[in-house]
């Protein structure tokens, strides 16, 4: 520790240099050492992102300096993503409580929500939304803000994740329009239909799970791992989604870098792969008519995979 680090700007640069030398990985809301250090320093000093840049050159006390240095060192020694250290992450310009029971919010789907999924839906006609594999609840809660007349259901198989989601529902004062359900995909949703189903399910293949950086190992593996090829969950979503969508409804799913494997499974399906201004890929959209038309194929692929897993080895 050194007394020369007596401004937020100096601490940010010092932290970024330390992060780079330590070989940290940035994939949980920031993508570089400087932004990660800035996030931690500003949080520790209670500096808002809307404050003028000159604040970063204000001299701080020795006690404040020590507090910041300890937080930056904790990021290095623990290899925990910053969001877990701060118990907070931002998604769609909204703050969310997070801890190790849920993935750190980082989906590019935030852009689609802020744009109200236009032009694929008419926002004023959206009355029901499902956020499947909800985790922290960030996608569904952001949808509730974007569609103030819609009822939103958040589903997950993890009771711990649902507890975090419920905390975020309370924080955003959405108890009247947003509710959680413990459900293995659509299993507990018989008779429930929606205008929008959106999901960021697990999609990391088995081999890749073994190669993840330490930062990812702090996240719940059930939120990442999806079988040998990363498609176990999305294949079941495709098979079952049509019966839970209203006419003109849409399904939006993030599959990340398993996009090519999904296309290989369904070469006939006209997935619409969405573009993002602020980065991100591997998110597709299908409408209810497309899902119904290709239902036989979705059933066939799901059945074949189930049979292959039941074959004796």
C-alpha positions as CSV (number, residue, x, y, z in Angstrom):
1,X,0.0,0.0,0.0
2,X,1.1,3.5,-0.7
3,X,0.0,7.0,0.3
4,X,0.5,8.2,-3.3
5,X,-2.8,6.6,-4.3
6,X,-4.9,9.4,-2.9
7,X,-7.4,10.0,-5.7
8,X,-10.0,7.8,-7.3
9,X,-8.3,8.1,-10.7
10,X,-5.0,6.9,-9.3
11,X,-6.6,4.0,-7.6
12,X,-8.4,3.0,-10.8
13,X,-5.2,2.9,-12.8
14,X,-3.3,1.1,-10.0
15,X,-6.1,-1.5,-9.8
16,X,-6.2,-2.0,-13.5
17,X,-2.5,-2.5,-13.6
18,X,-2.7,-5.1,-10.8
19,X,-5.6,-6.9,-12.5
20,X,-3.7,-7.2,-15.8
21,X,-0.6,-8.5,-14.1
22,X,-2.7,-11.0,-12.1
23,X,-4.3,-12.3,-15.3
24,X,-7.8,-11.8,-14.2
25,X,-10.7,-12.6,-16.6
26,X,-13.4,-10.0,-17.3
27,X,-16.7,-11.4,-18.6
28,X,-19.3,-10.5,-16.0
29,X,-20.4,-7.0,-16.9
30,X,-17.1,-5.5,-17.9
31,X,-14.6,-6.7,-20.6
32,X,-11.3,-5.1,-19.5
33,X,-9.2,-4.4,-16.4
34,X,-9.8,-0.6,-16.4
35,X,-13.6,-0.8,-16.4
36,X,-13.5,-3.5,-13.7
37,X,-11.2,-1.4,-11.5
38,X,-13.4,1.7,-12.0
39,X,-16.5,-0.2,-11.1
40,X,-15.0,-1.4,-7.8
41,X,-13.3,2.0,-6.9
42,X,-16.4,4.0,-7.6
43,X,-18.6,1.7,-5.6
44,X,-16.3,1.7,-2.6
45,X,-16.1,5.5,-2.6
46,X,-19.9,5.8,-3.4
47,X,-19.2,7.8,-6.6
48,X,-22.1,7.7,-9.0
49,X,-21.6,7.2,-12.7
50,X,-23.5,10.5,-13.3
51,X,-21.0,12.6,-11.4
52,X,-18.6,14.9,-13.2
53,X,-15.2,13.6,-14.3
54,X,-13.4,16.0,-12.0
55,X,-14.6,13.9,-9.0
56,X,-12.0,11.3,-9.9
57,X,-9.2,13.8,-9.1
58,X,-10.5,14.7,-5.7
59,X,-8.2,13.8,-2.8
60,X,-9.5,11.1,-0.6
61,X,-8.7,10.1,3.0
62,X,-6.3,7.4,4.0
63,X,-9.1,5.3,5.4
64,X,-10.9,5.5,2.0
65,X,-7.8,4.6,0.2
66,X,-7.3,1.5,2.4
67,X,-10.9,0.5,1.9
68,X,-10.5,0.6,-1.9
69,X,-7.2,-1.2,-1.9
70,X,-8.6,-4.0,0.2
71,X,-11.5,-4.4,-2.2
72,X,-9.2,-4.5,-5.3
73,X,-6.9,-7.0,-3.5
74,X,-10.0,-9.2,-2.8
75,X,-10.9,-9.2,-6.5
76,X,-7.4,-10.6,-7.2
77,X,-7.1,-13.1,-4.4
78,X,-10.6,-14.5,-4.6
79,X,-11.0,-14.3,-8.4
80,X,-14.7,-13.6,-7.7
81,X,-16.4,-11.4,-10.3
82,X,-16.9,-7.8,-9.1
83,X,-20.7,-8.2,-9.0
84,X,-20.4,-10.9,-6.2
85,X,-18.0,-8.7,-4.2
86,X,-20.4,-5.7,-4.5
87,X,-23.6,-7.8,-4.3
88,X,-24.9,-5.8,-7.2
89,X,-25.1,-5.9,-11.0
90,X,-26.7,-3.7,-13.6
91,X,-28.9,-4.9,-16.4
92,X,-30.9,-2.8,-18.8
93,X,-29.9,0.2,-16.8
94,X,-31.4,-1.3,-13.7
95,X,-29.7,-2.4,-10.5
96,X,-30.0,-6.0,-9.2
97,X,-29.0,-7.8,-6.1
98,X,-26.8,-10.8,-7.0
99,X,-24.8,-13.5,-5.1
100,X,-23.3,-16.9,-5.9
101,X,-26.8,-18.5,-6.1
102,X,-27.2,-16.9,-9.6
103,X,-25.3,-16.1,-12.7
104,X,-24.0,-12.5,-13.0
105,X,-26.4,-10.7,-15.4
106,X,-24.7,-10.0,-18.7
107,X,-27.0,-11.0,-21.5
108,X,-27.3,-8.9,-24.7
109,X,-31.0,-9.5,-24.4
110,X,-31.1,-6.3,-22.4
111,X,-31.0,-4.3,-25.7
112,X,-34.1,-6.1,-27.0
113,X,-36.0,-5.5,-23.8
114,X,-35.2,-1.8,-23.9
115,X,-36.5,-1.7,-27.5
116,X,-39.6,-3.6,-26.3
117,X,-38.8,-6.4,-28.8
118,X,-39.9,-4.2,-31.6
119,X,-40.6,-4.6,-34.5
120,X,-41.5,-8.2,-33.7
121,X,-44.3,-7.4,-31.3
122,X,-46.7,-4.5,-30.7
123,X,-45.8,-3.4,-27.2
124,X,-49.3,-2.3,-26.3
125,X,-50.6,-5.8,-27.1
126,X,-48.1,-7.6,-24.8
127,X,-50.0,-8.8,-21.7
128,X,-48.0,-11.9,-20.6
129,X,-44.3,-12.5,-20.5
130,X,-42.3,-15.6,-19.3
131,X,-38.7,-15.3,-18.2
132,X,-37.5,-18.9,-18.2
133,X,-34.3,-20.0,-16.3
134,X,-34.6,-16.6,-14.7
135,X,-31.7,-16.7,-12.2
136,X,-31.6,-13.2,-10.6
137,X,-34.8,-12.3,-12.3
138,X,-33.1,-9.5,-14.3
139,X,-34.6,-10.3,-17.7
140,X,-38.2,-10.7,-16.4
141,X,-38.0,-7.6,-14.1
142,X,-36.5,-5.5,-16.9
143,X,-39.4,-6.7,-19.1
144,X,-41.9,-5.6,-16.4
145,X,-40.4,-2.1,-16.6
146,X,-40.5,-2.1,-20.4
147,X,-44.1,-3.4,-20.5
148,X,-46.0,-1.7,-17.6
149,X,-49.3,-3.4,-18.5
150,X,-47.9,-7.0,-18.7
151,X,-47.9,-9.7,-16.1
152,X,-44.5,-11.5,-15.8
153,X,-43.7,-15.0,-14.6
154,X,-40.1,-15.9,-13.6
155,X,-39.3,-19.6,-13.5
156,X,-36.2,-21.6,-12.4
157,X,-35.4,-25.0,-11.0
158,X,-33.2,-23.5,-8.3
159,X,-34.9,-22.4,-5.0
160,X,-31.8,-20.3,-4.3
161,X,-32.1,-18.5,-7.6
162,X,-35.8,-17.9,-7.0
163,X,-35.0,-16.4,-3.6
164,X,-32.7,-13.9,-5.2
165,X,-35.3,-13.2,-7.9
166,X,-37.9,-12.5,-5.2
167,X,-35.6,-10.1,-3.5
168,X,-35.2,-8.2,-6.7
169,X,-39.0,-8.2,-7.3
170,X,-39.3,-6.5,-3.9
171,X,-36.5,-4.0,-4.6
172,X,-38.2,-3.0,-7.8
173,X,-41.7,-2.9,-6.1
174,X,-43.2,-5.2,-8.7
175,X,-45.0,-7.7,-6.4
176,X,-48.3,-7.1,-8.0
177,X,-47.2,-7.9,-11.6
178,X,-44.2,-10.3,-11.3
179,X,-44.2,-13.7,-9.6
180,X,-41.8,-16.6,-9.4
181,X,-42.5,-20.3,-9.9
182,X,-40.3,-23.3,-9.4
183,X,-40.5,-25.2,-12.7
184,X,-38.3,-27.5,-14.7
185,X,-38.8,-25.6,-18.0
186,X,-42.5,-25.8,-18.8
187,X,-43.3,-28.6,-16.4
188,X,-45.3,-26.5,-13.9
189,X,-46.8,-24.2,-16.5
190,X,-49.7,-26.3,-17.9
191,X,-52.3,-24.0,-19.4
192,X,-50.0,-20.9,-19.1
193,X,-49.7,-18.9,-22.3
194,X,-47.7,-15.8,-23.1
195,X,-47.0,-13.1,-25.7
196,X,-43.3,-13.3,-25.2
197,X,-41.2,-16.1,-23.9
198,X,-37.6,-15.2,-23.3
199,X,-34.8,-17.4,-22.0
200,X,-31.1,-17.4,-21.2
201,X,-30.7,-21.0,-20.4
202,X,-27.6,-23.0,-19.6
203,X,-25.6,-23.7,-22.8
204,X,-22.0,-24.5,-21.9
205,X,-20.8,-27.9,-23.3
206,X,-19.3,-30.4,-21.0
207,X,-15.7,-30.1,-22.3
208,X,-15.8,-26.3,-22.0
209,X,-16.9,-26.5,-18.4
210,X,-13.6,-28.1,-17.6
211,X,-11.7,-25.2,-19.2
212,X,-13.6,-22.3,-17.5
213,X,-11.6,-19.5,-15.9
214,X,-11.7,-19.3,-12.1
215,X,-14.2,-16.4,-12.2
216,X,-16.8,-18.6,-13.8
217,X,-16.3,-21.3,-11.1
218,X,-17.9,-19.0,-8.6
219,X,-21.2,-19.2,-10.6
220,X,-23.7,-22.0,-10.1
221,X,-22.8,-24.8,-12.5
222,X,-26.4,-25.6,-13.1
223,X,-26.8,-22.2,-14.7
224,X,-24.0,-22.9,-17.2
225,X,-23.7,-26.7,-18.0
226,X,-26.1,-28.1,-20.6
227,X,-24.8,-31.6,-21.5
228,X,-22.1,-32.8,-23.9
229,X,-22.9,-30.3,-26.7
230,X,-24.5,-27.5,-24.7
231,X,-28.0,-28.1,-26.3
232,X,-29.8,-30.2,-23.7
233,X,-32.0,-27.3,-22.4
234,X,-32.7,-25.4,-25.6
235,X,-33.8,-28.5,-27.4
236,X,-36.5,-29.0,-24.8
237,X,-37.5,-25.3,-24.9
238,X,-38.0,-25.6,-28.7
239,X,-40.0,-28.7,-28.4
240,X,-42.5,-27.3,-25.8
241,X,-42.7,-23.5,-26.5
242,X,-45.4,-23.5,-29.2
243,X,-48.1,-24.7,-26.8
244,X,-47.3,-21.8,-24.4
245,X,-47.4,-18.9,-27.0
246,X,-50.4,-16.9,-28.1
247,X,-50.9,-16.2,-31.8
248,X,-48.3,-13.7,-32.9
249,X,-46.2,-14.5,-29.8
250,X,-42.4,-14.8,-30.0
251,X,-39.7,-16.9,-28.4
252,X,-36.3,-15.3,-27.7
253,X,-33.5,-17.5,-26.6
254,X,-29.8,-17.0,-26.0
255,X,-27.5,-19.9,-26.9
256,X,-24.2,-18.1,-27.2
257,X,-21.4,-19.9,-29.0
258,X,-23.5,-23.1,-29.4
259,X,-25.2,-21.3,-32.3
260,X,-23.5,-23.4,-34.9
261,X,-24.4,-26.7,-33.2
262,X,-28.0,-25.6,-33.0
263,X,-28.1,-24.8,-36.7
264,X,-26.6,-28.3,-37.4
265,X,-29.5,-29.9,-35.5
266,X,-32.1,-27.9,-37.3
267,X,-30.9,-26.8,-40.7
268,X,-34.5,-26.3,-41.9
269,X,-35.5,-23.9,-39.2
270,X,-35.4,-20.2,-40.1
271,X,-33.9,-18.9,-36.9
272,X,-33.6,-15.1,-36.8
273,X,-30.2,-14.3,-35.3
274,X,-30.4,-10.9,-33.7
275,X,-27.8,-8.1,-33.9
276,X,-26.7,-6.0,-31.0
277,X,-25.4,-2.4,-31.1
278,X,-23.4,-2.9,-27.9
279,X,-22.0,-6.4,-28.5
280,X,-23.1,-9.9,-28.1
281,X,-24.4,-12.7,-30.3
282,X,-26.0,-16.1,-30.3
283,X,-29.6,-14.9,-29.6
284,X,-32.4,-16.2,-31.9
285,X,-36.0,-15.4,-32.3
286,X,-38.9,-17.6,-33.6
287,X,-42.5,-16.7,-33.8
288,X,-45.4,-18.9,-32.8
289,X,-46.3,-19.8,-36.4
290,X,-42.7,-21.0,-37.1
291,X,-42.6,-23.0,-33.9
292,X,-45.9,-24.8,-34.8
293,X,-44.8,-25.5,-38.3
294,X,-41.6,-27.1,-37.2
295,X,-43.1,-29.0,-34.2
296,X,-42.6,-32.4,-35.8
297,X,-38.9,-31.7,-36.3
298,X,-38.6,-30.4,-32.7
299,X,-40.3,-33.6,-31.4
300,X,-38.1,-35.8,-33.6
301,X,-34.8,-34.3,-32.4
302,X,-35.8,-34.4,-28.8
303,X,-36.9,-38.0,-29.1
304,X,-33.7,-39.0,-30.8
305,X,-31.6,-37.4,-28.2
306,X,-33.6,-39.0,-25.4
307,X,-33.2,-42.5,-27.0
308,X,-29.5,-42.0,-27.6
309,X,-28.9,-41.2,-23.9
310,X,-30.9,-44.4,-22.9
311,X,-28.8,-46.7,-25.1
312,X,-26.4,-49.0,-23.0
313,X,-22.8,-47.9,-23.3
